[in-house]
Amino acid sequence: MKPFRPAKRRHLPTSPFAPPAAAPPAKEFDPDDQVTHDKYGLGRVLEVEPGRAVLVDFGTRKVRILAPYAKLFKL
């Protein structure tokens, strides 16, 4: 069984409070993009699996990084 989770509250148009922030757009990478990672440093994208993962060459190793690419940034 799945654990019980309360439903998300919807924002009412008459509410005096600001609506919650929208989700940030998904990051997109292309082969040969230069990137940086908080743990591995500078690298270059080798392969892209759209919406799933990217394979990045960091010089000393090749790492497959899964979406949502929290610590990966395009330069």
C-alpha positions as CSV (number, residue, x, y, z in Angstrom):
1,M,0.0,0.0,0.0
2,K,1.1,3.5,-0.7
3,P,1.4,5.8,2.3
4,F,-1.3,8.4,2.8
5,R,-0.4,11.8,1.4
6,P,-2.8,14.8,1.7
7,A,-4.0,16.4,-1.5
8,K,-2.3,19.6,-2.6
9,R,-4.3,22.7,-2.0
10,R,-5.3,24.7,-5.0
11,H,-4.9,28.5,-5.1
12,L,-8.1,30.4,-4.9
13,P,-8.3,33.5,-7.2
14,T,-9.8,35.6,-4.3
15,S,-6.9,34.8,-1.9
16,P,-4.8,37.7,-0.7
17,F,-1.7,35.6,-0.9
18,A,0.5,35.2,-3.9
19,P,0.1,32.0,-5.9
20,P,2.8,29.4,-5.5
21,A,5.8,29.6,-7.9
22,A,5.5,27.6,-11.1
23,A,7.9,24.7,-11.5
24,P,11.2,25.8,-13.3
25,P,11.5,24.8,-16.9
26,A,13.3,21.5,-17.5
27,K,16.9,21.8,-18.4
28,E,17.9,20.8,-21.9
29,F,21.3,19.8,-23.1
30,D,22.8,19.0,-26.5
31,P,25.8,17.0,-27.5
32,D,29.1,19.0,-27.2
33,D,27.6,21.4,-24.7
34,Q,30.1,22.5,-22.1
35,V,28.7,22.0,-18.6
36,T,29.8,22.3,-14.9
37,H,28.7,20.0,-12.1
38,D,29.0,20.8,-8.4
39,K,30.8,17.5,-7.6
40,Y,32.7,16.6,-10.8
41,G,33.6,20.1,-12.2
42,L,33.9,21.0,-15.9
43,G,32.8,18.6,-18.6
44,R,31.3,18.1,-22.1
45,V,28.1,16.4,-22.9
46,L,28.6,13.2,-25.0
47,E,25.1,11.7,-25.3
48,V,21.6,12.9,-24.4
49,E,18.6,10.7,-23.5
50,P,15.8,13.4,-23.7
51,G,14.1,13.8,-20.4
52,R,16.0,10.9,-18.8
53,A,19.8,11.4,-18.6
54,V,22.9,12.8,-20.1
55,L,26.4,11.2,-20.4
56,V,29.1,13.8,-19.5
57,D,32.9,13.4,-20.0
58,F,34.6,15.1,-17.1
59,G,38.1,14.3,-18.4
60,T,39.0,11.7,-15.8
61,R,35.7,9.9,-16.0
62,K,32.4,9.6,-17.8
63,V,29.3,10.0,-15.7
64,R,25.7,9.4,-16.6
65,I,23.6,12.1,-14.8
66,L,19.9,11.5,-14.4
67,A,17.1,14.1,-14.7
68,P,16.3,16.6,-13.2
69,Y,20.0,17.5,-13.4
70,A,20.0,19.4,-10.0
71,K,23.7,20.0,-9.9
72,L,24.4,20.3,-13.6
73,F,24.6,23.7,-15.3
74,K,25.2,24.7,-19.0
75,L,28.0,27.2,-19.6
